[in-house]
Every structure is written in C-alpha cells, then in structure tokens.
C-alpha cells in the first residue's frame, strides 16, 4: 500500500487519553475549589489576612479561568482526534463485492 496510512484505533486511543486527562483535571479543579471554600475564612485577623481576603476572589477567578480553558482545550483535542478517525474511516475504500 502506498501513500499515507492512519491507524484509526490509535487516534481513538489518544482521544480517550485526552478525555481521561480532562476528567482528571476537572477533579483537581473541584478539589481545589473545595479547598478554597473550606479555607477561605481562615486567613487570619491581621493586616496580611485582610489584604489576602481582598485579593483572593480575583486570584481564584484567574486560577479557575485558566483551568476551564485548559479543560476545554483537552476536550477539543479529543473531539478533533475522534473526528479525524471517523473521517479516515469514511474515506477508506470499500472492498469490491464479489458475487458467485
């Protein structure tokens, strides 16, 4: 066979790996959010705690925005790999039908 050949199953496997990785990052995000929620009120009653309390919402937003973008990118890669595998499958020539 000449030309370019793609192993569709490898594309599907890699897509699944990205899906699993996205799920792992989602779990880390959820754990981090829970930690922020649990510990938010333990910043202390001094000037450092007060300053951190003022800045914490923006810091959290930045962290969770980045995590959301990262998860979206991982899911987009998985979708792209799955679509590519389906496209290659659709483009494969079908063997001729033999009649007896």
ROZA-17843 format. One record per residue (C-alpha): residue in three letters; x, y, z. Coordinates in steps of 0.1 Angstrom, whole numbers, plus 2048, in hexadecimal, padded with zeros to 3 digits. Each point is the difference from the previous one (the first is absolute). Example, Ala and Ser with C-alpha at 12.3 -4.5 7.8 and 13.67 -1.06 7.14 Angstrom:
<rs>
ALA87B7D384ESER80E8227F9
</rs>
This chain:
<rs>
UNK800800800UNK80F8217F6UNK7F882380EUNK7F680A823UNK7F07E8818UNK7F0808821UNK7F87E781BUNK7DD80C80BUNK8027EC820UNK81E81380BUNK7ED8217FAUNK7E37F2815UNK8187F581BUNK811823801UNK7DE811801UNK7F67EA81EUNK821809811UNK7F88257FCUNK7DD7FB80DUNK80D7EE81FUNK81A81B805UNK7E481B7FEUNK7EC7EC81AUNK81F7FF817UNK8058267FCUNK7DB805808UNK8047EC820UNK81E81580AUNK7ED8207F9UNK7E37F3815UNK8177F781CUNK8118227FFUNK7DF812800UNK7F67EC81FUNK821809811UNK7FA8257F8UNK7DD7FE80DUNK80B7ED820UNK81D817808UNK7F48217F3UNK7F780C823UNK8207F5811UNK81681C7F2UNK806810822UNK7F5820810UNK81F8147F9UNK8088187E4UNK80F7E57EAUNK7E17EA803UNK7EA81F7F9UNK8158087E1UNK7FF7DC7F4UNK7DA7FF805UNK7FD81E7E9UNK8157F17E5UNK7F57DC803UNK7E08027EAUNK81480D7E3UNK81C7E7805UNK7E67E3802UNK7EF80D7E0UNK8218017EEUNK8097DC80AUNK7DE7F27F7UNK7FE8137DFUNK8217F07F6UNK7F57DE80BUNK7E08037ECUNK81380A7E1UNK8187E3805UNK7E47E7804UNK7EF80F7E1UNK8207FC7ECUNK8047DC80BUNK7DC7F87F7UNK8048127DEUNK81F7EA7F8UNK7EC7E1809UNK7E380B7EAUNK8188077E3UNK8127DF803UNK7DE7EE800UNK7F48147E2UNK8217F97EDUNK7FC7DB807UNK7DC8007F3UNK80B8147E1UNK81B7E77F8UNK7E87E3804UNK7E78117E9UNK81B8067E6UNK80D7DC7FFUNK7F77EE7E0UNK7E77E4805UNK80B7DE7F2UNK7EE7F67E1UNK7E37E8804UNK8067DE7F0UNK7E27ED7F3UNK8007DB7FA
</rs>
